[in-house]
Amino acid sequence: MDQSARKHYIVILISLAICIFLYIDSYFIPTKQSSEKIQDLAAYRSGRNGRVYTMNIRGKVYDIPSSLFKILNIDEQVYLEESALTGSLQRVGVVKETEIWIYNAGYLRARFGRLVVPGIILGCFAMLVFFKIIDNIKGRANLTYALFICSLLMLFSHLDLNFI
């Protein structure tokens, strides 16, 4: 194996490790809970068909699912569950009369990440399996870097850095 192929394998493994970390942080790391008041709610168009729903708490804007947005009000008390490791939002609890409604709100639990991250993981496994079969060296390198950039974007979205 030549030196550039070894570097590409390392980049693919790093991409895979980032995606696995996202799953571990979303589903296995304990959460810390807090109770906060909603300062603002907003809905706006994103792209052709999509709508993005957000809530503002403590000056930080969180993307939330539409089902949660429909039942929330400004100045309403909500319970936030955030990852103890990264601080990313995982669930939002809403008290209605005598019941507590819990909604998934994390990037991998309720948003676009639940579709994209498994796709990146499958792409990484496919690249590891078929890496030597791909004869076009530039194409193989481009696929490797595309997977790495996508996994980084998913990490930033999970951390609520809102780059995308």
N, C-alpha and C positions, 0 to 999 in steps of 0.2 A: 504494500500500500504506500503510495507516495505521500509526501508531506501535506499537500493541499487537501487530499482526500481525508486525511486524519483530522485536519482542522474543520472540515465540513461535518464529519461525524460528531466532533465535540460541539459544534454549533447546534446540530440537530438534538443532541442529548440535553443541551442547556434549554432549548425550546421545550422539549418534553418535560424537563424538570420544572420549568415555570408553570406549565399547564397542570401538572400534578400538584404543585404547591397551591394553585388556585382552588383545586378541589379539596385538598386537606384543610385549607384555611376556611373554606365555606362550610364544610360538613363535619369536621372532626375537632377543630380547635374550639375550646370553650368560648362562650360569649360573655361579655359584660353588659349589664342592663342598666339603663338610666331612664328617667322620666323627664320629658321636656314638653314645652308648649310650642305649637306650630306658629311661626311668625308670619308666613306667607305661603300661598298656594298659587301655582301657575300652570297653565297648559299652553303649549305653542306647537305650531307645525314644524316638522322636521322632514325634509325631503318631499317627495310627491304624496305619499299616502300616510306617512307616520305622524303621530302626535306624541309629544314628550310631556310627561306630567312630572312636576317637581314640587317639593316642599322645602321651605327654608326654616331651619332650626339652628339657633345659636350662630346665625350668620353663614351657615354652611348649607349649600343647596344639594338635596338628594333627589335622584331620579326614582320615581315610584311607579308601580303598575296602575293602570287606569281603574281597576276595581277598588283599590285603596283610595285613589284620588276622589272618587265619587262619594265616599262616606265621610271624608275629613272636612273639618271647618277650621278657620283661622282661630287662634287662641285655644284650640282644643288640646288637652293633655294626651300625649301618646307615650308609649313605652318603646324604647329603642333597644334592640339587641345588636351589638357590634362585636366583631371579632376581637378577642383579647390580644391577638398578635399584631394585626394590621390596622384595627380600628374601622374596618369597612363594614357598612351597614348590612345586616343579614335579615332581620325581621323587624316588623313594626306591629306593636300591639295597640289596639284601640278599645277603650272601655265604652260600651253602649249599654246603658241601664245596669243590669246585673251580670252581663256577659262580657268576656274579653275575647275580641276577635284578633287573631294573629295572622298577618299577611307576610309572605316572603317578599323581600324587597332587595335582596342582594343581587349583584351582577350575575352570578352563576345560578341563583335560585329563581329569579323572576324576570330577568331581562335577556338581552340578546346573547349573552355569554353562554347560556345553557345550550345554544345551538352551535356557536362558533368554536368554543373550546374543545368539545369532542371532535369536531372536524379537524382542528389543528393537531390533536393527539393522533387521530387516524393518519393524517398527512405525515407526521413524524415517523410513525411506525412503518408506513409505506416507503418513506425515503430510506429508513434503516434497512429494510428488506431488499428494496430494488436499487439501492445506490450504485452498485457495481454494474448493473444491467444498463443503466442510462449512459450511453456513449458520448453524448454531447456534454462536454465538461462545463461550458458556460451555462447551459440550461440547467444542469445539475446544481451549479453554484447559485444560480438565480432562485431556484426552488428552495434551496437551503436558507438563503437570506430572507426570502419571502415568509417562510415559516417562522423564522426568528423575529422578524419585525411584527408579524401578526401576534405572536405570543407576548411580545413586549407591550403592544397596544392593549391586549386583553388584561395584562397585569395592571397597566395604568388605569384602565376603566374599573377594574375590581377595587383599586385603591381610591376611587372617586377623584382622580386627578383631572377628569373631564377634558382629555385631549381630543377625544372623538365623541 
